[in-house]
Amino acid sequence: MFYEIRTYRLKNGAIPAYLKVVEEEGIAIQRKHLGELVAYFFSEIGPINEIVHIWAYPSLDERERRRAALMEDPDWQAFLPKIRDLIEVADNKIMRSARFSPLGGCAS
């Protein structure tokens, strides 16, 4: 399994507005296309104003297909401006779980 870990640093004070619009509109669109949401976090202690969400994919090809479908969705295109100006920095990485991970590990 491949895990996409997306981390956004938001503008100061933007977490409540970001979470509200994602909860009310964005997450349903994402789930429709991206599939398995593993976790959605916001910072409480440590680096402030951070959002982290993690999505699971069986393969990188499947991730690419699902992300392309999301980007083509008119509802997603209409939603993006509602969060775009709240985000200062975005970071994205793909991780694989170790064989002994509680999430289920890869064979190699």
Gaussian input, Z-matrix of N, CA and C with variables (Angstrom, degrees):
# hf/3-21g

backbone

0 1
 N
 C     1     B1
 C     2     B2     1     A1
 N     3     B3     2     A2     1     D1
 C     4     B4     3     A3     2     D2
 C     5     B5     4     A4     3     D3
 N     6     B6     5     A5     4     D4
 C     7     B7     6     A6     5     D5
 C     8     B8     7     A7     6     D6
 N     9     B9     8     A8     7     D7
 C    10    B10     9     A9     8     D8
 C    11    B11    10    A10     9     D9
 N    12    B12    11    A11    10    D10
 C    13    B13    12    A12    11    D11
 C    14    B14    13    A13    12    D12
 N    15    B15    14    A14    13    D13
 C    16    B16    15    A15    14    D14
 C    17    B17    16    A16    15    D15
 N    18    B18    17    A17    16    D16
 C    19    B19    18    A18    17    D17
 C    20    B20    19    A19    18    D18
 N    21    B21    20    A20    19    D19
 C    22    B22    21    A21    20    D20
 C    23    B23    22    A22    21    D21
 N    24    B24    23    A23    22    D22
 C    25    B25    24    A24    23    D23
 C    26    B26    25    A25    24    D24
 N    27    B27    26    A26    25    D25
 C    28    B28    27    A27    26    D26
 C    29    B29    28    A28    27    D27
 N    30    B30    29    A29    28    D28
 C    31    B31    30    A30    29    D29
 C    32    B32    31    A31    30    D30
 N    33    B33    32    A32    31    D31
 C    34    B34    33    A33    32    D32
 C    35    B35    34    A34    33    D33
 N    36    B36    35    A35    34    D34
 C    37    B37    36    A36    35    D35
 C    38    B38    37    A37    36    D36
 N    39    B39    38    A38    37    D37
 C    40    B40    39    A39    38    D38
 C    41    B41    40    A40    39    D39
 N    42    B42    41    A41    40    D40
 C    43    B43    42    A42    41    D41
 C    44    B44    43    A43    42    D42
 N    45    B45    44    A44    43    D43
 C    46    B46    45    A45    44    D44
 C    47    B47    46    A46    45    D45
 N    48    B48    47    A47    46    D46
 C    49    B49    48    A48    47    D47
 C    50    B50    49    A49    48    D48
 N    51    B51    50    A50    49    D49
 C    52    B52    51    A51    50    D50
 C    53    B53    52    A52    51    D51
 N    54    B54    53    A53    52    D52
 C    55    B55    54    A54    53    D53
 C    56    B56    55    A55    54    D54
 N    57    B57    56    A56    55    D55
 C    58    B58    57    A57    56    D56
 C    59    B59    58    A58    57    D57
 N    60    B60    59    A59    58    D58
 C    61    B61    60    A60    59    D59
 C    62    B62    61    A61    60    D60
 N    63    B63    62    A62    61    D61
 C    64    B64    63    A63    62    D62
 C    65    B65    64    A64    63    D63
 N    66    B66    65    A65    64    D64
 C    67    B67    66    A66    65    D65
 C    68    B68    67    A67    66    D66
 N    69    B69    68    A68    67    D67
 C    70    B70    69    A69    68    D68
 C    71    B71    70    A70    69    D69
 N    72    B72    71    A71    70    D70
 C    73    B73    72    A72    71    D71
 C    74    B74    73    A73    72    D72
 N    75    B75    74    A74    73    D73
 C    76    B76    75    A75    74    D74
 C    77    B77    76    A76    75    D75
 N    78    B78    77    A77    76    D76
 C    79    B79    78    A78    77    D77
 C    80    B80    79    A79    78    D78
 N    81    B81    80    A80    79    D79
 C    82    B82    81    A81    80    D80
 C    83    B83    82    A82    81    D81
 N    84    B84    83    A83    82    D82
 C    85    B85    84    A84    83    D83
 C    86    B86    85    A85    84    D84
 N    87    B87    86    A86    85    D85
 C    88    B88    87    A87    86    D86
 C    89    B89    88    A88    87    D87
 N    90    B90    89    A89    88    D88
 C    91    B91    90    A90    89    D89
 C    92    B92    91    A91    90    D90
 N    93    B93    92    A92    91    D91
 C    94    B94    93    A93    92    D92
 C    95    B95    94    A94    93    D93
 N    96    B96    95    A95    94    D94
 C    97    B97    96    A96    95    D95
 C    98    B98    97    A97    96    D96
 N    99    B99    98    A98    97    D97
 C   100   B100    99    A99    98    D98
 C   101   B101   100   A100    99    D99
 N   102   B102   101   A101   100   D100
 C   103   B103   102   A102   101   D101
 C   104   B104   103   A103   102   D102
 N   105   B105   104   A104   103   D103
 C   106   B106   105   A105   104   D104
 C   107   B107   106   A106   105   D105
 N   108   B108   107   A107   106   D106
 C   109   B109   108   A108   107   D107
 C   110   B110   109   A109   108   D108
 N   111   B111   110   A110   109   D109
 C   112   B112   111   A111   110   D110
 C   113   B113   112   A112   111   D111
 N   114   B114   113   A113   112   D112
 C   115   B115   114   A114   113   D113
 C   116   B116   115   A115   114   D114
 N   117   B117   116   A116   115   D115
 C   118   B118   117   A117   116   D116
 C   119   B119   118   A118   117   D117
 N   120   B120   119   A119   118   D118
 C   121   B121   120   A120   119   D119
 C   122   B122   121   A121   120   D120
 N   123   B123   122   A122   121   D121
 C   124   B124   123   A123   122   D122
 C   125   B125   124   A124   123   D123
 N   126   B126   125   A125   124   D124
 C   127   B127   126   A126   125   D125
 C   128   B128   127   A127   126   D126
 N   129   B129   128   A128   127   D127
 C   130   B130   129   A129   128   D128
 C   131   B131   130   A130   129   D129
 N   132   B132   131   A131   130   D130
 C   133   B133   132   A132   131   D131
 C   134   B134   133   A133   132   D132
 N   135   B135   134   A134   133   D133
 C   136   B136   135   A135   134   D134
 C   137   B137   136   A136   135   D135
 N   138   B138   137   A137   136   D136
 C   139   B139   138   A138   137   D137
 C   140   B140   139   A139   138   D138
 N   141   B141   140   A140   139   D139
 C   142   B142   141   A141   140   D140
 C   143   B143   142   A142   141   D141
 N   144   B144   143   A143   142   D142
 C   145   B145   144   A144   143   D143
 C   146   B146   145   A145   144   D144
 N   147   B147   146   A146   145   D145
 C   148   B148   147   A147   146   D146
 C   149   B149   148   A148   147   D147
 N   150   B150   149   A149   148   D148
 C   151   B151   150   A150   149   D149
 C   152   B152   151   A151   150   D150
 N   153   B153   152   A152   151   D151
 C   154   B154   153   A153   152   D152
 C   155   B155   154   A154   153   D153
 N   156   B156   155   A155   154   D154
 C   157   B157   156   A156   155   D155
 C   158   B158   157   A157   156   D156
 N   159   B159   158   A158   157   D157
 C   160   B160   159   A159   158   D158
 C   161   B161   160   A160   159   D159
 N   162   B162   161   A161   160   D160
 C   163   B163   162   A162   161   D161
 C   164   B164   163   A163   162   D162
 N   165   B165   164   A164   163   D163
 C   166   B166   165   A165   164   D164
 C   167   B167   166   A166   165   D165
 N   168   B168   167   A167   166   D166
 C   169   B169   168   A168   167   D167
 C   170   B170   169   A169   168   D168
 N   171   B171   170   A170   169   D169
 C   172   B172   171   A171   170   D170
 C   173   B173   172   A172   171   D171
 N   174   B174   173   A173   172   D172
 C   175   B175   174   A174   173   D173
 C   176   B176   175   A175   174   D174
 N   177   B177   176   A176   175   D175
 C   178   B178   177   A177   176   D176
 C   179   B179   178   A178   177   D177
 N   180   B180   179   A179   178   D178
 C   181   B181   180   A180   179   D179
 C   182   B182   181   A181   180   D180
 N   183   B183   182   A182   181   D181
 C   184   B184   183   A183   182   D182
 C   185   B185   184   A184   183   D183
 N   186   B186   185   A185   184   D184
 C   187   B187   186   A186   185   D185
 C   188   B188   187   A187   186   D186
 N   189   B189   188   A188   187   D187
 C   190   B190   189   A189   188   D188
 C   191   B191   190   A190   189   D189
 N   192   B192   191   A191   190   D190
 C   193   B193   192   A192   191   D191
 C   194   B194   193   A193   192   D192
 N   195   B195   194   A194   193   D193
 C   196   B196   195   A195   194   D194
 C   197   B197   196   A196   195   D195
 N   198   B198   197   A197   196   D196
 C   199   B199   198   A198   197   D197
 C   200   B200   199   A199   198   D198
 N   201   B201   200   A200   199   D199
 C   202   B202   201   A201   200   D200
 C   203   B203   202   A202   201   D201
 N   204   B204   203   A203   202   D202
 C   205   B205   204   A204   203   D203
 C   206   B206   205   A205   204   D204
 N   207   B207   206   A206   205   D205
 C   208   B208   207   A207   206   D206
 C   209   B209   208   A208   207   D207
 N   210   B210   209   A209   208   D208
 C   211   B211   210   A210   209   D209
 C   212   B212   211   A211   210   D210
 N   213   B213   212   A212   211   D211
 C   214   B214   213   A213   212   D212
 C   215   B215   214   A214   213   D213
 N   216   B216   215   A215   214   D214
 C   217   B217   216   A216   215   D215
 C   218   B218   217   A217   216   D216
 N   219   B219   218   A218   217   D217
 C   220   B220   219   A219   218   D218
 C   221   B221   220   A220   219   D219
 N   222   B222   221   A221   220   D220
 C   223   B223   222   A222   221   D221
 C   224   B224   223   A223   222   D222
 N   225   B225   224   A224   223   D223
 C   226   B226   225   A225   224   D224
 C   227   B227   226   A226   225   D225
 N   228   B228   227   A227   226   D226
 C   229   B229   228   A228   227   D227
 C   230   B230   229   A229   228   D228
 N   231   B231   230   A230   229   D229
 C   232   B232   231   A231   230   D230
 C   233   B233   232   A232   231   D231
 N   234   B234   233   A233   232   D232
 C   235   B235   234   A234   233   D233
 C   236   B236   235   A235   234   D234
 N   237   B237   236   A236   235   D235
 C   238   B238   237   A237   236   D236
 C   239   B239   238   A238   237   D237
 N   240   B240   239   A239   238   D238
 C   241   B241   240   A240   239   D239
 C   242   B242   241   A241   240   D240
 N   243   B243   242   A242   241   D241
 C   244   B244   243   A243   242   D242
 C   245   B245   244   A244   243   D243
 N   246   B246   245   A245   244   D244
 C   247   B247   246   A246   245   D245
 C   248   B248   247   A247   246   D246
 N   249   B249   248   A248   247   D247
 C   250   B250   249   A249   248   D248
 C   251   B251   250   A250   249   D249
 N   252   B252   251   A251   250   D250
 C   253   B253   252   A252   251   D251
 C   254   B254   253   A253   252   D252
 N   255   B255   254   A254   253   D253
 C   256   B256   255   A255   254   D254
 C   257   B257   256   A256   255   D255
 N   258   B258   257   A257   256   D256
 C   259   B259   258   A258   257   D257
 C   260   B260   259   A259   258   D258
 N   261   B261   260   A260   259   D259
 C   262   B262   261   A261   260   D260
 C   263   B263   262   A262   261   D261
 N   264   B264   263   A263   262   D262
 C   265   B265   264   A264   263   D263
 C   266   B266   265   A265   264   D264
 N   267   B267   266   A266   265   D265
 C   268   B268   267   A267   266   D266
 C   269   B269   268   A268   267   D267
 N   270   B270   269   A269   268   D268
 C   271   B271   270   A270   269   D269
 C   272   B272   271   A271   270   D270
 N   273   B273   272   A272   271   D271
 C   274   B274   273   A273   272   D272
 C   275   B275   274   A274   273   D273
 N   276   B276   275   A275   274   D274
 C   277   B277   276   A276   275   D275
 C   278   B278   277   A277   276   D276
 N   279   B279   278   A278   277   D277
 C   280   B280   279   A279   278   D278
 C   281   B281   280   A280   279   D279
 N   282   B282   281   A281   280   D280
 C   283   B283   282   A282   281   D281
 C   284   B284   283   A283   282   D282
 N   285   B285   284   A284   283   D283
 C   286   B286   285   A285   284   D284
 C   287   B287   286   A286   285   D285
 N   288   B288   287   A287   286   D286
 C   289   B289   288   A288   287   D287
 C   290   B290   289   A289   288   D288
 N   291   B291   290   A290   289   D289
 C   292   B292   291   A291   290   D290
 C   293   B293   292   A292   291   D291
 N   294   B294   293   A293   292   D292
 C   295   B295   294   A294   293   D293
 C   296   B296   295   A295   294   D294
 N   297   B297   296   A296   295   D295
 C   298   B298   297   A297   296   D296
 C   299   B299   298   A298   297   D297
 N   300   B300   299   A299   298   D298
 C   301   B301   300   A300   299   D299
 C   302   B302   301   A301   300   D300
 N   303   B303   302   A302   301   D301
 C   304   B304   303   A303   302   D302
 C   305   B305   304   A304   303   D303
 N   306   B306   305   A305   304   D304
 C   307   B307   306   A306   305   D305
 C   308   B308   307   A307   306   D306
 N   309   B309   308   A308   307   D307
 C   310   B310   309   A309   308   D308
 C   311   B311   310   A310   309   D309
 N   312   B312   311   A311   310   D310
 C   313   B313   312   A312   311   D311
 C   314   B314   313   A313   312   D312
 N   315   B315   314   A314   313   D313
 C   316   B316   315   A315   314   D314
 C   317   B317   316   A316   315   D315
 N   318   B318   317   A317   316   D316
 C   319   B319   318   A318   317   D317
 C   320   B320   319   A319   318   D318
 N   321   B321   320   A320   319   D319
 C   322   B322   321   A321   320   D320
 C   323   B323   322   A322   321   D321

   B1=1.4493
   B2=1.5312
   B3=1.3049
   B4=1.4633
   B5=1.5228
   B6=1.3282
   B7=1.4559
   B8=1.5256
   B9=1.3137
   B10=1.4601
   B11=1.5282
   B12=1.3265
   B13=1.4624
   B14=1.5282
   B15=1.3188
   B16=1.4545
   B17=1.5266
   B18=1.3216
   B19=1.4599
   B20=1.5197
   B21=1.3162
   B22=1.4626
   B23=1.5167
   B24=1.3230
   B25=1.4654
   B26=1.5170
   B27=1.3184
   B28=1.4555
   B29=1.5226
   B30=1.3089
   B31=1.4584
   B32=1.5246
   B33=1.3319
   B34=1.4719
   B35=1.5239
   B36=1.3253
   B37=1.4567
   B38=1.5152
   B39=1.3275
   B40=1.4655
   B41=1.5289
   B42=1.3322
   B43=1.4691
   B44=1.5333
   B45=1.3269
   B46=1.4722
   B47=1.5382
   B48=1.3128
   B49=1.4669
   B50=1.5227
   B51=1.3267
   B52=1.4615
   B53=1.5287
   B54=1.3288
   B55=1.4604
   B56=1.5281
   B57=1.3189
   B58=1.4641
   B59=1.5186
   B60=1.3128
   B61=1.4588
   B62=1.5294
   B63=1.3328
   B64=1.4650
   B65=1.5309
   B66=1.3273
   B67=1.4617
   B68=1.5299
   B69=1.3239
   B70=1.4618
   B71=1.5266
   B72=1.3414
   B73=1.4587
   B74=1.5263
   B75=1.3171
   B76=1.4545
   B77=1.5131
   B78=1.3329
   B79=1.4563
   B80=1.5294
   B81=1.3028
   B82=1.4763
   B83=1.5235
   B84=1.3130
   B85=1.4682
   B86=1.5229
   B87=1.3139
   B88=1.4580
   B89=1.5267
   B90=1.3141
   B91=1.4678
   B92=1.5226
   B93=1.3247
   B94=1.4654
   B95=1.5262
   B96=1.3207
   B97=1.4616
   B98=1.5232
   B99=1.3286
   B100=1.4584
   B101=1.5201
   B102=1.3075
   B103=1.4525
   B104=1.5049
   B105=1.3276
   B106=1.4574
   B107=1.5291
   B108=1.3145
   B109=1.4628
   B110=1.5216
   B111=1.3224
   B112=1.4665
   B113=1.5198
   B114=1.3352
   B115=1.4653
   B116=1.5253
   B117=1.3245
   B118=1.4589
   B119=1.5201
   B120=1.3206
   B121=1.4675
   B122=1.5297
   B123=1.3313
   B124=1.4654
   B125=1.5136
   B126=1.3289
   B127=1.4605
   B128=1.5225
   B129=1.3101
   B130=1.4511
   B131=1.5315
   B132=1.3303
   B133=1.4615
   B134=1.5222
   B135=1.3056
   B136=1.4700
   B137=1.5148
   B138=1.3348
   B139=1.4669
   B140=1.5317
   B141=1.3113
   B142=1.4667
   B143=1.5237
   B144=1.3088
   B145=1.4633
   B146=1.5278
   B147=1.3283
   B148=1.4609
   B149=1.5238
   B150=1.3312
   B151=1.4568
   B152=1.5187
   B153=1.3181
   B154=1.4582
   B155=1.5223
   B156=1.3331
   B157=1.4573
   B158=1.5170
   B159=1.3319
   B160=1.4585
   B161=1.5254
   B162=1.3360
   B163=1.4641
   B164=1.5190
   B165=1.3249
   B166=1.4637
   B167=1.5213
   B168=1.3383
   B169=1.4651
   B170=1.5267
   B171=1.3189
   B172=1.4641
   B173=1.5266
   B174=1.3521
   B175=1.4639
   B176=1.5258
   B177=1.3168
   B178=1.4653
   B179=1.5184
   B180=1.3277
   B181=1.4667
   B182=1.5270
   B183=1.3372
   B184=1.4672
   B185=1.5223
   B186=1.3155
   B187=1.4629
   B188=1.5233
   B189=1.3276
   B190=1.4572
   B191=1.5278
   B192=1.3207
   B193=1.4609
   B194=1.5245
   B195=1.3172
   B196=1.4675
   B197=1.5319
   B198=1.3259
   B199=1.4726
   B200=1.5265
   B201=1.3320
   B202=1.4709
   B203=1.5278
   B204=1.3243
   B205=1.4654
   B206=1.5271
   B207=1.3255
   B208=1.4627
   B209=1.5190
   B210=1.3222
   B211=1.4628
   B212=1.5316
   B213=1.3249
   B214=1.4651
   B215=1.5264
   B216=1.3145
   B217=1.4605
   B218=1.5338
   B219=1.3307
   B220=1.4737
   B221=1.5269
   B222=1.3368
   B223=1.4714
   B224=1.5249
   B225=1.3436
   B226=1.4582
   B227=1.5208
   B228=1.3123
   B229=1.4682
   B230=1.5278
   B231=1.3225
   B232=1.4726
   B233=1.5251
   B234=1.3370
   B235=1.4593
   B236=1.5268
   B237=1.3270
   B238=1.4722
   B239=1.5219
   B240=1.3269
   B241=1.4753
   B242=1.5289
   B243=1.3124
   B244=1.4624
   B245=1.5258
   B246=1.3341
   B247=1.4681
   B248=1.5253
   B249=1.3105
   B250=1.4705
   B251=1.5280
   B252=1.3207
   B253=1.4648
   B254=1.5296
   B255=1.3330
   B256=1.4663
   B257=1.5274
   B258=1.3397
   B259=1.4645
   B260=1.5243
   B261=1.3319
   B262=1.4622
   B263=1.5236
   B264=1.3423
   B265=1.4645
   B266=1.5270
   B267=1.3264
   B268=1.4628
   B269=1.5219
   B270=1.3267
   B271=1.4638
   B272=1.5212
   B273=1.3034
   B274=1.4475
   B275=1.5171
   B276=1.3406
   B277=1.4622
   B278=1.5133
   B279=1.3162
   B280=1.4547
   B281=1.5234
   B282=1.3237
   B283=1.4559
   B284=1.5267
   B285=1.3227
   B286=1.4596
   B287=1.5214
   B288=1.3206
   B289=1.4608
   B290=1.5223
   B291=1.3102
   B292=1.4644
   B293=1.5308
   B294=1.2901
   B295=1.4690
   B296=1.5401
   B297=1.3359
   B298=1.4646
   B299=1.5272
   B300=1.3042
   B301=1.4634
   B302=1.5178
   B303=1.3313
   B304=1.4714
   B305=1.5333
   B306=1.3291
   B307=1.4647
   B308=1.5241
   B309=1.3055
   B310=1.4562
   B311=1.5186
   B312=1.2780
   B313=1.4558
   B314=1.5121
   B315=1.3089
   B316=1.4484
   B317=1.5252
   B318=1.3025
   B319=1.4648
   B320=1.5291
   B321=1.3105
   B322=1.4770
   B323=1.4972
   A1=108.38
   A2=115.56
   A3=122.40
   A4=108.34
   A5=115.84
   A6=121.61
   A7=109.39
   A8=115.12
   A9=120.89
   A10=106.96
   A11=115.29
   A12=121.12
   A13=107.12
   A14=115.38
   A15=121.68
   A16=108.47
   A17=116.47
   A18=122.36
   A19=108.61
   A20=115.83
   A21=121.55
   A22=108.91
   A23=116.27
   A24=120.26
   A25=106.07
   A26=115.43
   A27=121.26
   A28=111.12
   A29=115.16
   A30=120.56
   A31=108.72
   A32=116.31
   A33=120.78
   A34=110.29
   A35=115.05
   A36=121.33
   A37=115.56
   A38=118.35
   A39=120.72
   A40=114.53
   A41=117.71
   A42=118.97
   A43=112.26
   A44=120.96
   A45=118.83
   A46=113.14
   A47=117.88
   A48=120.67
   A49=111.15
   A50=116.54
   A51=120.97
   A52=110.39
   A53=117.12
   A54=120.52
   A55=111.98
   A56=117.05
   A57=121.14
   A58=111.21
   A59=117.40
   A60=119.87
   A61=112.00
   A62=116.96
   A63=119.24
   A64=109.34
   A65=117.06
   A66=120.27
   A67=111.47
   A68=116.94
   A69=121.02
   A70=113.65
   A71=117.72
   A72=119.80
   A73=114.58
   A74=116.53
   A75=120.97
   A76=116.31
   A77=116.99
   A78=118.82
   A79=111.73
   A80=117.97
   A81=120.53
   A82=110.77
   A83=116.75
   A84=120.51
   A85=109.61
   A86=116.90
   A87=120.71
   A88=111.36
   A89=117.14
   A90=120.26
   A91=111.42
   A92=116.39
   A93=120.50
   A94=110.67
   A95=116.82
   A96=121.11
   A97=113.53
   A98=117.01
   A99=120.01
   A100=113.39
   A101=117.68
   A102=118.87
   A103=114.26
   A104=117.23
   A105=122.66
   A106=113.91
   A107=114.94
   A108=121.40
   A109=107.60
   A110=116.67
   A111=122.02
   A112=110.18
   A113=116.90
   A114=120.82
   A115=109.91
   A116=115.04
   A117=122.30
   A118=106.09
   A119=117.14
   A120=122.27
   A121=111.08
   A122=114.93
   A123=121.23
   A124=107.69
   A125=115.86
   A126=119.91
   A127=111.54
   A128=114.04
   A129=122.57
   A130=108.99
   A131=116.48
   A132=123.60
   A133=106.78
   A134=117.31
   A135=120.94
   A136=109.12
   A137=117.22
   A138=118.76
   A139=109.47
   A140=115.37
   A141=118.63
   A142=111.33
   A143=114.56
   A144=122.75
   A145=113.03
   A146=117.22
   A147=120.40
   A148=111.33
   A149=113.49
   A150=123.69
   A151=106.37
   A152=117.45
   A153=121.53
   A154=107.12
   A155=116.52
   A156=118.78
   A157=108.98
   A158=114.11
   A159=121.45
   A160=108.78
   A161=114.65
   A162=122.00
   A163=108.71
   A164=117.37
   A165=122.32
   A166=110.36
   A167=114.99
   A168=122.30
   A169=109.15
   A170=117.24
   A171=119.27
   A172=113.31
   A173=116.95
   A174=120.75
   A175=109.27
   A176=115.48
   A177=119.67
   A178=110.74
   A179=117.45
   A180=120.37
   A181=111.08
   A182=115.73
   A183=119.82
   A184=110.72
   A185=117.72
   A186=121.29
   A187=110.36
   A188=116.41
   A189=120.80
   A190=111.14
   A191=116.96
   A192=121.26
   A193=110.81
   A194=116.26
   A195=120.83
   A196=112.19
   A197=117.12
   A198=120.12
   A199=110.77
   A200=117.41
   A201=120.67
   A202=110.41
   A203=116.78
   A204=120.30
   A205=110.72
   A206=117.33
   A207=120.75
   A208=110.64
   A209=116.84
   A210=120.64
   A211=112.29
   A212=117.73
   A213=121.24
   A214=113.05
   A215=118.08
   A216=122.19
   A217=109.89
   A218=118.22
   A219=120.58
   A220=113.17
   A221=117.02
   A222=119.28
   A223=110.59
   A224=117.23
   A225=121.30
   A226=110.34
   A227=117.08
   A228=120.63
   A229=110.94
   A230=117.09
   A231=120.67
   A232=111.45
   A233=116.78
   A234=121.44
   A235=113.13
   A236=117.91
   A237=122.06
   A238=115.27
   A239=119.97
   A240=118.37
   A241=114.25
   A242=117.35
   A243=120.90
   A244=112.17
   A245=117.55
   A246=120.05
   A247=112.89
   A248=116.75
   A249=121.05
   A250=112.59
   A251=117.79
   A252=120.33
   A253=113.40
   A254=117.30
   A255=120.65
   A256=111.83
   A257=116.44
   A258=122.21
   A259=110.13
   A260=116.71
   A261=120.99
   A262=111.66
   A263=116.76
   A264=121.64
   A265=108.00
   A266=116.03
   A267=121.02
   A268=108.94
   A269=115.38
   A270=121.62
   A271=106.87
   A272=116.15
   A273=120.86
   A274=109.39
   A275=116.33
   A276=119.16
   A277=109.26
   A278=114.43
   A279=122.35
   A280=107.50
   A281=116.15
   A282=122.01
   A283=109.13
   A284=115.59
   A285=122.17
   A286=107.42
   A287=116.01
   A288=119.00
   A289=110.78
   A290=115.32
   A291=121.49
   A292=109.06
   A293=115.76
   A294=121.94
   A295=111.64
   A296=117.63
   A297=121.46
   A298=113.05
   A299=119.06
   A300=122.70
   A301=111.43
   A302=118.11
   A303=121.16
   A304=112.27
   A305=116.72
   A306=119.90
   A307=112.90
   A308=116.80
   A309=119.97
   A310=108.88
   A311=115.60
   A312=119.93
   A313=113.85
   A314=113.84
   A315=120.82
   A316=109.35
   A317=115.48
   A318=120.06
   A319=112.65
   A320=117.50
   A321=118.82
   A322=112.23
   D1=141.02
   D2=176.94
   D3=-107.98
   D4=137.85
   D5=-179.73
   D6=-117.36
   D7=123.64
   D8=175.98
   D9=-95.54
   D10=120.72
   D11=-178.98
   D12=-110.84
   D13=110.26
   D14=-178.99
   D15=-105.38
   D16=125.53
   D17=-179.49
   D18=-121.20
   D19=126.89
   D20=177.87
   D21=-118.89
   D22=132.51
   D23=168.60
   D24=-97.93
   D25=121.34
   D26=-176.93
   D27=-95.10
   D28=165.17
   D29=172.60
   D30=-62.97
   D31=151.87
   D32=179.30
   D33=-52.91
   D34=129.90
   D35=176.58
   D36=79.79
   D37=4.19
   D38=-173.86
   D39=-88.95
   D40=-8.37
   D41=-176.27
   D42=-57.85
   D43=-48.25
   D44=-179.42
   D45=-58.60
   D46=-43.73
   D47=179.77
   D48=-65.72
   D49=-41.43
   D50=179.60
   D51=-62.95
   D52=-50.53
   D53=-178.81
   D54=-61.84
   D55=-37.13
   D56=-179.81
   D57=-62.83
   D58=-50.23
   D59=-177.28
   D60=-70.70
   D61=-33.71
   D62=176.28
   D63=-66.41
   D64=-45.31
   D65=-179.41
   D66=-63.40
   D67=-42.30
   D68=-175.94
   D69=-76.02
   D70=-30.25
   D71=-174.14
   D72=-133.97
   D73=-50.55
   D74=-166.84
   D75=-68.92
   D76=-40.94
   D77=-172.44
   D78=-66.64
   D79=-33.72
   D80=178.08
   D81=-64.45
   D82=-40.48
   D83=178.70
   D84=-66.20
   D85=-45.04
   D86=179.84
   D87=-62.20
   D88=-46.89
   D89=-178.69
   D90=-61.77
   D91=-35.84
   D92=179.25
   D93=-58.07
   D94=-37.29
   D95=-175.40
   D96=-102.12
   D97=-43.08
   D98=-171.18
   D99=-83.71
   D100=-24.57
   D101=176.04
   D102=90.09
   D103=-114.56
   D104=-167.53
   D105=-82.55
   D106=103.38
   D107=172.79
   D108=-82.50
   D109=118.93
   D110=-179.06
   D111=-85.62
   D112=-43.14
   D113=-177.26
   D114=-162.83
   D115=155.28
   D116=174.76
   D117=-141.27
   D118=116.37
   D119=-173.08
   D120=-123.83
   D121=157.55
   D122=165.02
   D123=-133.32
   D124=150.28
   D125=-174.26
   D126=-73.41
   D127=143.62
   D128=177.93
   D129=-119.90
   D130=-41.62
   D131=178.19
   D132=-135.33
   D133=146.34
   D134=-177.74
   D135=99.93
   D136=-146.85
   D137=178.34
   D138=-57.53
   D139=125.47
   D140=-175.71
   D141=-87.80
   D142=163.68
   D143=175.89
   D144=62.08
   D145=36.08
   D146=179.73
   D147=-111.40
   D148=141.43
   D149=172.22
   D150=-118.42
   D151=134.54
   D152=175.69
   D153=-130.62
   D154=126.65
   D155=172.00
   D156=-129.52
   D157=145.64
   D158=-173.37
   D159=-125.93
   D160=128.82
   D161=179.90
   D162=-121.23
   D163=142.78
   D164=-179.56
   D165=-107.50
   D166=140.26
   D167=178.47
   D168=-136.90
   D169=142.31
   D170=178.11
   D171=-71.28
   D172=-22.32
   D173=179.96
   D174=-155.66
   D175=162.54
   D176=176.93
   D177=-69.51
   D178=-32.84
   D179=176.27
   D180=-62.97
   D181=-41.14
   D182=178.51
   D183=-66.01
   D184=-39.39
   D185=175.96
   D186=-59.44
   D187=-47.50
   D188=-179.24
   D189=-60.67
   D190=-43.44
   D191=179.68
   D192=-62.80
   D193=-46.24
   D194=-178.28
   D195=-66.46
   D196=-41.69
   D197=179.41
   D198=-66.38
   D199=-36.90
   D200=177.33
   D201=-64.04
   D202=-42.00
   D203=178.41
   D204=-63.46
   D205=-40.28
   D206=177.17
   D207=-60.45
   D208=-46.97
   D209=-176.89
   D210=-65.60
   D211=-25.03
   D212=179.10
   D213=-85.08
   D214=-12.45
   D215=-176.79
   D216=-72.08
   D217=122.16
   D218=179.03
   D219=-59.98
   D220=-31.86
   D221=177.97
   D222=-65.58
   D223=-38.49
   D224=177.83
   D225=-67.87
   D226=-41.64
   D227=178.42
   D228=-61.64
   D229=-37.25
   D230=177.70
   D231=-72.39
   D232=-29.25
   D233=-178.85
   D234=-77.27
   D235=-37.83
   D236=-173.69
   D237=-49.40
   D238=-43.96
   D239=179.57
   D240=-60.57
   D241=-21.55
   D242=-179.07
   D243=-72.75
   D244=-21.80
   D245=178.68
   D246=-114.54
   D247=-21.68
   D248=-172.87
   D249=-54.39
   D250=-44.38
   D251=-177.24
   D252=-77.53
   D253=-8.85
   D254=177.02
   D255=-86.20
   D256=-18.89
   D257=-174.84
   D258=-94.22
   D259=127.59
   D260=175.92
   D261=-94.58
   D262=-44.63
   D263=-176.95
   D264=-137.77
   D265=137.46
   D266=176.06
   D267=-122.14
   D268=138.16
   D269=177.96
   D270=-132.47
   D271=140.80
   D272=-178.03
   D273=-138.17
   D274=136.62
   D275=174.68
   D276=-144.94
   D277=155.65
   D278=177.25
   D279=-111.16
   D280=129.46
   D281=-178.75
   D282=-126.46
   D283=154.46
   D284=171.97
   D285=-117.59
   D286=144.85
   D287=-179.20
   D288=-85.22
   D289=147.20
   D290=176.34
   D291=-69.95
   D292=156.57
   D293=-177.82
   D294=-53.87
   D295=-33.24
   D296=-176.86
   D297=-92.67
   D298=5.76
   D299=-178.90
   D300=-66.17
   D301=141.77
   D302=175.49
   D303=-60.40
   D304=-23.17
   D305=179.15
   D306=-80.22
   D307=-6.80
   D308=-177.97
   D309=97.88
   D310=122.68
   D311=-174.18
   D312=-96.52
   D313=167.56
   D314=176.04
   D315=-83.89
   D316=162.71
   D317=-177.41
   D318=-73.25
   D319=-24.52
   D320=-177.35
   D321=-125.90

